[in-house]
Amino acid sequence: MFIDLSHYFENDMPGFKMKNEDGTYTKYTANIKPFLTHKESKPKYQGKASFEITEISFQTSIGTYLDSPYHRYPAGRDISEIKIDEVILSGIVIDVRGRDEFEPVGLDIIPKNLELKGKAVLFNFGWDKYWGKDKYHSYPYISEELIAYLIAKEVRLVGVDTLNIDSSKKMNRPAHTLFLKNEILIVENLTGLEKLHNKIFRFFAVPLKAKGVAALPIRAFAETLDCPVKNTLSKQLEFIEKDDSENLSN
């Protein structure tokens, strides 16, 4: 089964608010409009067909999106240099719901003996319910001790259902700085992570192969998996039982 983990990408969608030096704010959003309408295109096909061509302009750090190392480091890899096997990973969801605004979460939220190496670790704050509201800009976040722990455990990707993996109050942006320095990719603005609790799943975060791009929206989703060993064993036992039954009847 597939579970969609992405917000809608739409015209005038929610995004960051960047404070300018004069105290005003620049809003990150998307502008979507027809480049060529059905009506305009129809004469080009002698009235026998028509097509819509859509034009989109947006800042790449918007919606449910992936950060590449280039987002933080000028010499880092950009989106086009990320390999497919870096963004299709076994996933784990950590339930950190019930937190307050600007509350950091520490090591105590990670279950003991949890294998994290090479996985996508997704933090379910439940903050996606505030998408499009002012409160979405005041969110909990993962602490620096937890960042260091995840790096030590060699996770491959970290995702959150908040606006930013870092607190907006921390100008040094420790999560972006340390994760991307260690080639650990970041996904922000996820949604629907509660649907993955207690499930085995594969996480998909594949962007366009875009050169010179630091971050890019993705269609994040998960594929829930049955245990292949258990299923294979069950089928083998069914085959053996069937074969024995046929032998006895002969």
N, C-alpha and C positions, 0 to 999 in steps of 0.2 A: 504494500500500500504506500502511496505517495502522500506526503503532507507538505502543503505550501507554507513557507516560513517568510514570505515577502509581503511588504506593504504594496498597495497599488501605486504605480507610477502614473501620475496624472498632472494635468495643467494646474499651476498655482499650488502645488503640493507643499506640505510642511518641510522645513529644513532648518539649518543653522541660522542664527542671527549674529552676524559679525559686527562688533562695535567699532565704529570709525573714530578717528582722532577728534572730530568735532562733536562727539557724543551721539551722533545718529547711528542707525543700524542698517546694514546691508543684509537683505534676506536672501538666503539660498532657496531656489525653487526651480521649477521646470516650466517652460513655455511651449505649449503644443498647439500647432495650428496647421491648417492645410497649406501645403506648398502648391499643390495643384488639385482642384476639386473634381468630382465626377462631371459636373456641368462643364467645367473648363476643358477637360480632357476629351470629352465626347466628340467634338468636331475633328480632333486629330485622328480619330479612327472611323471617319466618315459616318458617324452616328451609330456604328455597329457595336461599339464597346465603350466603356468608360472606366477610369481608374482614379483612386485617391492616392496622392503622394503626400505624406505627412512630414512636416518639418518640426524638429524638436531642438530646443537649446536649453542647456542646464549646466550647473556646476557639477563636477563628477562625484563629489562627496555628498550625495543626496539619495534619499530612499534607502532601501536595503542594499548596502554596498560593501565592496571589498577594498581594503587598503593594501597597496604594495609597499615594499621598502622605500621606493622612490618618493612616496608621500612624505616621509620624514627625512630622508637622506638624499642629497643631490646626486650621489654616485650609486644609489641603490637601484635594484632591478625595478623596471616599470611593469605595468599590467601585462604587456605583451610577452614578457619574459617569464611569467609564471607558468609552470607546467601543469598539465591536466591532473596529474596524480597528487598535486599539492592542494587541490581544491575539491577533490572527491575523496572523502575520508570517513573512517569509522568515527562515530560521534558519541559524545556523552553530554547529557544535560544535568547541570547542577541547579537544584531548586533553592533560590535565594529570595523568594517572594516575602512580602511583609516588611520590607526595609523602608526607612525614612529617606526623605530628600537629603542628598549629599552625605549619606551614610556609607562609610567604607565597609567592605566585607573582607574578613581575614581567613586564615588557614583553617579555622574551626569548621568551616562549611564544606570542606572536602572530606568525603568518607575515607576511612583508613583502608589501606591496601587496594586502593582504586588504581588500576593500570591506566596511565595517561599518555604514555610515550607514543608519538606519531598520530595522535588523535585530534579531532576537532572538539574542543571543550566549550560548551555553550552555556552561558549563565542566564537563567530565567528569573529576572527580577519582577516580571509581570508588568513592566512599565509601558508595554505596548498599548495598554488600555487608555493611556493618556495621549496617544498619537493625535496630533493636531490641536492639542490644548496647551495652555501656558505651562502647566505643570510638567509637561514632557521635557522642558528645558532645565528642570531641577530634579536630578535623578541620583540614585545610589551608584556606587562604582566599586571596582576591585582594588584592594589595598596594594601598597608596594611590596609587602611581605608575600602576598599571594602571587603577585607578578613574578617575583623572584623564584617562588616555588614552582610555578608552571614552567618557567624557563629551565629550571633544574631537572624537571620531569620530562623535558624534551617533547612538549606538546607541539603540534604542527600548526594549529590555527586556534584562535580564541574569538568567540562571538558573544554579543550581548543584545538584549532587546531594549536598549536605551539609545539616546541620541549620540552618546560618545562613550568610548571605553574608559576615558579619563575624566576626572572631575574637571569641570570648566573653571574651577578655582585654582587648579594646579597648573601654573604657566609652564612648568618644565615637561608636562605631559609624559609622565613616567611609563605608562603602558605603551604608548606609541613609540617612545624612545627606545625602550628595552626590548619589546617584542620584535619590532621591525629591524633592530640592530642584529637580533638573533635569527632573522629570517622566519619569524613566526607571523603568519598573516592574521589580519584582523577583519571581522565582519561586524558591522553596526546596524542598528535599526531592524533587528529580526522581530518576528511576531509569531505567535502560536506555539511557542516552545513547550507549553504545558501539555500539549498533545503527545510529547515524546517521553514523558516521565515513565520510567520502568520499562522502556522499550530498547531493543537492539536496533540500531539504525545506521545507515550510511548518509553522510551529509554532503550536499552538492552546493558549491558556491562559484560556479563557472562564469567568468566575465567574457566580453568580446576580446579578441586578440588585438588590443589597441596600443599602438606604439606611442611613446612619449606621454603616456597617461599615468597619473599617480594613483588614482582610485577610480572605481567604476561601479555603477549599479549592477546588481545581479538578480537572477530569479532563484533565490535560495529555496531549497526544499530538501526533504529527507525521504529516504526509502526505508520503511521499517522491514526488518528481516526476521524470518523464522530461523531457528538454530539449524544450520545445514546438516550437522552431524546427527542430530536427533531425527530429522526427517529421513536422511539416508538410511539410518539404522532401522527405522520403522518400516521402510520399504523393503529392506533386505529381509527382515523377519516375516513380513507378509508373503514375500516370494518363497521363503523356505517353508512356511506353513502350507502354502498352496501346493508346493512341489511334493511335500510329504503326503498330503491328502490324496494327490493324484496317484502316487506310488502305492498307497495302501489299497486304492480302489482297483488297481491293475492285478 
